[in-house]
Amino acid sequence: MANRYLLGFDVGSSSVKASLVDADTGKCAATAFYPEKEAPIFAKKAGWAEQDPEMWWTNAKLSLQKIMAESGATAEEIKAIGISYQMHGLVCVDKNLKALRPSIIWCDSRAVPYGDKAFNELGSDKCLSHLLNSPGNFTAAKLAWVKENEPDTYNNIYKVMLPGDYIAMRLSGVVNTTVSGLSEGMFWDFKNNKVADFLLDYYGFNQSLIADIVPTFSVQSEVSVEAAAELGLKAGTPITYRGGDQPNNALSLNVFNPGEIASTAGTSGVVYGVLGDVNYDKKSRVNTFAHVNHTAEQTRLGVLLCINGTGILNAWVHRNITPEIGYAEMNDLAASVPIGSEGVTIVPFGNGAERVLENKEIGCSVNGLNFNKHHKAHLVRAAQEGIVFSFCYGMEIMQQMGMDIKKIHAGKANMFLSPLFRDTLAGVSGATIELYDTDGSVGAAKGAGIGAGIYKDNNEAFATLDKFQVIEPDEKHREEYLGAYENWKEILNKNISLF
């Protein structure tokens, strides 16, 4: 039996990763990323962040070359291609499909005033009920910045797209996008189930700038003869899936249904939950986008909570308080202290303004420290507990929106390597945590398998997903966890009141 492979690309801001997945076994046959050091992000002014889309394409080619050589796979054996990508970026191309300027990527903040002005002038009720978010610093606001500040560039725009749309275009020569992608750019009207004409009209955008819409799981386009020659792929290979990095991370962890949660906890932390009804947070403390399986007939929204001060706090504690030991020993040290850190609490918001706090920048604070009682183990535990509590604080907003959180899926990486972190999160939230071995490019490959009809659904696609561990809530100590969390919230509210 001939091999059948699925190819996945994950277009990040630090690198582009490519993976080949054996469609029949579900196992990753090869994976590589390029560059090996972080890709450059250019900032001509403070708060700006740009990347050249051509660099993504070059890195995709180099990553693909590595996995083809490593696996020994042939172009004919690749049956479908999927793409994951950094969200919220703006790519502008002319009629020749050439990028007119560098991409304004997700972490560029220049468009904030344009989004805020739209939110105030259109009205919060209008924006939230139709877009489910403030226009904020998303793709539409970035385009408004280009229109006002670079009119010559704007006048030559044929289509605007997201980073994943750009890679799909380079593969196929065809420009299209998805509802999920449009929703993350603030171009989708959930109330009327169509492109958000009212926001286009407000900014003075012509609707012709919006690419044609294709289903997330479908034959969206095919590899062109030119791209096939450049990449060593087979012309006609279908591109059958694309998703932003957070929806795709959820897909990679088989999170598709209401109440399911995907979480990551690296430098910053993300909790991404699926909602089965159209809803939003009236204070816009979390973002809501169309999930990868959202359709007009089946509401599936991804509610995104981002906490800036996550792994960066844990790394700061390691660097400044326990530099003589490794992270595993640091976790053991923290576990030597009781739940609640005997009254020491750390509020972890020391990595800039936090959306969950309505964009307040309250800083990190250590509270309840007694010089005669506490030592570094208390600080280490309090830091990890504070990170967990910040997650739970945001998850309460999700619950107020109607999400019933029963299960959290995560990769066994970063903060989820800490037993104390995992136990505390399960203990406070009451949710079961399941840890898996997967990543974005593997998820994109399996998404391609769904879109190509190789898998009948997500359950078949992810039947072979390796589950490392299951952490159940500790009911015996639930009251202690909840008591520590309530104490933390009381201190947080006092800190917020100062701002």
Backbone hydrogen bonds, N-H to C=O, Kabsch-Sander energy under -0.5 kcal/mol:
donor,donor_aa,acceptor,acceptor_aa,energy
5,Y,77,E,-3.2
6,L,21,V,-2.5
7,L,80,A,-2.5
8,G,19,S,-2.7
9,F,82,G,-2.3
10,D,17,K,-2.8
11,V,84,S,-3.1
12,G,10,D,-1.1
12,G,15,S,-2.1
16,V,34,Y,-2.7
17,K,10,D,-2.4
18,A,32,A,-3.0
19,S,8,G,-2.3
20,L,30,A,-2.6
21,V,6,L,-2.7
21,V,19,S,-0.5
22,D,27,K,-3.0
23,A,4,R,-2.9
23,A,21,V,-0.6
24,D,4,R,-0.5
26,G,22,D,-2.6
29,A,20,L,-3.0
29,A,27,K,-0.5
30,A,20,L,-1.3
32,A,18,A,-2.2
34,Y,16,V,-2.0
39,A,14,S,-2.4
42,F,50,E,-2.8
48,W,45,K,-2.1
50,E,42,F,-2.2
51,Q,103,S,-1.7
55,M,52,D,-1.6
56,W,52,D,-1.0
57,W,53,P,-1.8
58,T,54,E,-2.4
59,N,55,M,-2.6
60,A,56,W,-2.4
61,K,57,W,-2.2
62,L,58,T,-2.3
63,S,59,N,-2.2
64,L,60,A,-2.4
65,Q,61,K,-2.5
66,K,62,L,-1.6
67,I,63,S,-2.0
68,M,64,L,-2.3
69,A,65,Q,-2.0
70,E,66,K,-2.6
71,S,67,I,-2.3
72,G,68,M,-1.8
77,E,74,T,-1.1
78,I,75,A,-1.2
79,K,5,Y,-3.0
79,K,77,E,-0.7
80,A,5,Y,-0.7
81,I,238,P,-1.8
82,G,7,L,-2.7
83,I,241,Y,-1.6
84,S,9,F,-3.1
85,Y,243,G,-1.3
86,Q,11,V,-2.3
89,G,86,Q,-0.6
90,L,104,I,-2.0
91,V,161,M,-2.5
93,V,159,K,-2.3
94,D,98,K,-2.0
97,L,94,D,-2.3
100,L,92,C,-2.8
101,R,92,C,-0.6
103,S,51,Q,-2.8
104,I,90,L,-1.4
105,I,49,A,-1.9
105,I,103,S,-0.8
108,D,105,I,-1.9
109,S,47,G,-3.2
112,V,109,S,-1.5
114,Y,111,A,-0.7
115,G,111,A,-1.9
116,D,112,V,-2.7
117,K,113,P,-2.1
118,A,114,Y,-1.5
119,F,115,G,-2.3
120,N,116,D,-2.2
121,E,117,K,-2.6
122,L,118,A,-2.9
123,G,119,F,-1.2
127,C,123,G,-2.3
128,L,124,S,-2.9
129,S,125,D,-2.2
130,H,126,K,-1.5
131,L,127,C,-3.2
132,L,127,C,-0.9
132,L,128,L,-0.7
133,N,127,C,-0.7
138,F,135,P,-1.8
140,A,185,G,-2.1
142,K,138,F,-1.9
143,L,139,T,-2.2
144,A,140,A,-1.8
145,W,141,A,-1.7
146,V,142,K,-1.9
147,K,143,L,-2.6
148,E,144,A,-1.9
149,N,145,W,-2.7
150,E,146,V,-2.8
154,Y,150,E,-2.6
155,N,151,P,-2.6
156,N,152,D,-0.7
156,N,153,T,-1.2
157,I,154,Y,-1.7
158,Y,93,V,-3.4
159,K,93,V,-1.4
160,V,209,L,-2.3
161,M,91,V,-2.4
166,Y,162,L,-2.1
167,I,163,P,-1.9
168,A,164,G,-2.1
169,M,165,D,-2.3
170,R,166,Y,-2.4
171,L,167,I,-2.0
172,S,168,A,-1.8
173,G,169,M,-3.8
176,N,174,V,-0.6
177,T,212,D,-2.7
182,L,178,T,-2.5
183,S,179,V,-2.5
184,E,180,S,-1.5
185,G,181,G,-1.0
186,M,183,S,-0.9
187,F,182,L,-3.0
188,W,182,L,-0.6
189,D,194,K,-3.2
190,F,130,H,-3.0
190,F,188,W,-0.8
193,N,189,D,-1.0
194,K,189,D,-1.5
196,A,187,F,-2.7
197,D,195,V,-2.1
199,L,196,A,-0.7
200,L,196,A,-2.0
201,D,197,D,-3.1
202,Y,198,F,-1.8
203,Y,199,L,-2.2
204,G,200,L,-1.2
205,F,200,L,-2.8
209,L,206,N,-2.1
210,I,207,Q,-1.7
211,A,160,V,-0.6
212,D,175,V,-0.7
214,V,177,T,-2.9
218,S,216,T,-0.8
218,S,240,T,-1.2
220,Q,218,S,-1.5
220,Q,239,I,-2.4
221,S,239,I,-1.1
223,V,237,T,-2.5
224,S,171,L,-2.5
228,A,224,S,-2.4
229,A,225,V,-1.9
230,E,226,E,-1.8
231,L,227,A,-2.6
232,G,228,A,-2.0
233,L,228,A,-0.9
235,A,233,L,-0.5
236,G,223,V,-2.8
237,T,234,K,-1.8
239,I,221,S,-3.0
240,T,81,I,-2.2
240,T,238,P,-0.6
241,Y,81,I,-0.8
242,R,216,T,-0.5
243,G,83,I,-2.1
245,D,85,Y,-2.3
248,N,244,G,-3.0
249,N,245,D,-2.1
250,A,246,Q,-2.1
251,L,247,P,-2.4
252,S,248,N,-2.9
253,L,249,N,-1.2
253,L,250,A,-0.6
254,N,251,L,-2.2
255,V,250,A,-2.7
256,F,254,N,-0.8
259,G,274,V,-2.4
260,E,257,N,-2.1
261,I,407,K,-1.4
262,A,272,Y,-2.9
263,S,409,H,-2.3
264,T,270,V,-2.2
266,G,268,S,-1.7
269,G,307,I,-3.3
270,V,264,T,-2.5
271,V,305,L,-2.3
272,Y,262,A,-3.2
273,G,271,V,-0.5
273,G,303,V,-2.3
274,V,260,E,-2.0
275,L,301,L,-2.9
279,N,277,D,-0.5
282,K,280,Y,-0.6
284,S,281,D,-2.1
287,N,304,L,-2.3
289,F,302,G,-2.4
291,H,300,R,-2.6
294,H,291,H,-1.8
295,T,298,Q,-2.5
301,L,275,L,-2.7
302,G,289,F,-2.9
303,V,273,G,-3.4
303,V,301,L,-0.6
304,L,287,N,-3.7
304,L,302,G,-0.6
305,L,271,V,-2.8
305,L,303,V,-0.6
307,I,269,G,-3.1
308,N,306,C,-0.5
310,T,267,T,-1.4
310,T,308,N,-1.4
311,G,266,G,-2.5
312,I,267,T,-2.0
313,L,310,T,-1.3
314,N,310,T,-1.5
315,A,311,G,-2.8
316,W,312,I,-1.7
317,V,313,L,-2.6
318,H,314,N,-2.2
319,R,315,A,-2.6
320,N,316,W,-2.4
321,I,317,V,-2.7
322,T,317,V,-1.4
325,I,322,T,-1.4
330,M,326,G,-2.1
331,N,327,Y,-2.4
332,D,328,A,-1.8
333,L,329,E,-2.4
334,A,330,M,-2.2
335,A,331,N,-1.8
336,S,332,D,-0.6
336,S,333,L,-1.1
337,V,334,A,-1.6
341,S,338,P,-2.0
343,G,340,G,-1.6
344,V,341,S,-1.7
345,T,367,N,-2.3
346,I,382,A,-0.6
347,V,365,S,-2.4
349,F,363,G,-0.6
350,G,348,P,-1.7
354,E,360,K,-2.3
355,R,353,A,-0.5
357,L,354,E,-1.2
358,E,355,R,-2.1
359,N,354,E,-1.8
360,K,354,E,-0.7
360,K,357,L,-0.8
362,I,360,K,-0.6
363,G,349,F,-0.8
365,S,347,V,-1.5
367,N,345,T,-3.0
371,F,369,L,-0.5
373,K,370,N,-1.6
374,H,370,N,-2.9
378,H,375,H,-1.2
379,L,375,H,-1.2
380,V,376,K,-2.4
381,R,377,A,-2.4
382,A,378,H,-2.7
383,A,379,L,-1.9
384,Q,380,V,-1.8
385,E,381,R,-2.9
386,G,382,A,-2.5
387,I,383,A,-1.9
388,V,384,Q,-2.2
389,F,385,E,-3.0
390,S,386,G,-1.9
391,F,387,I,-1.8
392,C,388,V,-2.5
393,Y,389,F,-2.3
394,G,390,S,-1.8
395,M,391,F,-2.4
396,E,392,C,-1.6
397,I,393,Y,-0.8
397,I,394,G,-0.6
398,M,394,G,-1.4
399,Q,395,M,-2.3
400,Q,396,E,-2.1
401,M,397,I,-1.1
402,G,399,Q,-1.5
403,M,398,M,-2.0
405,I,403,M,-0.9
406,K,259,G,-1.2
406,K,404,D,-0.8
407,K,259,G,-0.9
408,I,432,T,-3.0
409,H,261,I,-3.6
410,A,434,E,-2.3
411,G,263,S,-0.6
412,K,436,Y,-1.7
413,A,411,G,-2.0
415,M,265,A,-2.2
416,F,413,A,-1.9
417,L,414,N,-2.0
418,S,415,M,-1.9
422,R,418,S,-2.3
423,D,419,P,-3.0
424,T,420,L,-2.4
425,L,421,F,-2.3
426,A,422,R,-2.5
427,G,423,D,-2.7
428,V,424,T,-2.6
429,S,425,L,-2.2
430,G,426,A,-2.0
432,T,406,K,-2.3
433,I,471,I,-2.6
434,E,408,I,-2.9
435,L,469,Q,-2.7
436,Y,410,A,-2.6
437,D,466,D,-1.9
438,T,436,Y,-0.7
443,G,439,D,-2.4
444,A,440,G,-2.4
445,A,441,S,-1.9
446,K,442,V,-2.2
447,G,443,G,-2.6
448,A,444,A,-2.0
449,G,445,A,-1.5
450,I,446,K,-1.7
451,G,447,G,-2.5
452,A,448,A,-2.0
453,G,450,I,-1.2
454,I,449,G,-1.7
455,Y,449,G,-1.8
461,A,457,D,-2.1
462,F,458,N,-2.4
463,A,460,E,-1.0
465,L,462,F,-1.5
466,D,437,D,-0.5
467,K,465,L,-0.6
468,F,435,L,-2.5
468,F,466,D,-0.7
469,Q,435,L,-1.1
471,I,433,I,-3.1
472,E,470,V,-0.6
475,E,473,P,-1.2
477,H,474,D,-0.8
478,R,475,E,-1.0
481,Y,477,H,-2.1
482,L,478,R,-2.7
483,G,479,E,-2.3
484,A,480,E,-2.2
485,Y,481,Y,-2.2
486,E,482,L,-2.5
487,N,483,G,-2.0
488,W,484,A,-2.0
489,K,485,Y,-2.5
490,E,486,E,-2.0
491,I,487,N,-1.8
492,L,488,W,-2.7
493,N,489,K,-2.7
494,K,490,E,-1.5
495,N,491,I,-2.2
496,I,492,L,-2.8
497,S,493,N,-2.0
498,L,494,K,-0.8
498,L,495,N,-0.8
499,F,496,I,-2.0
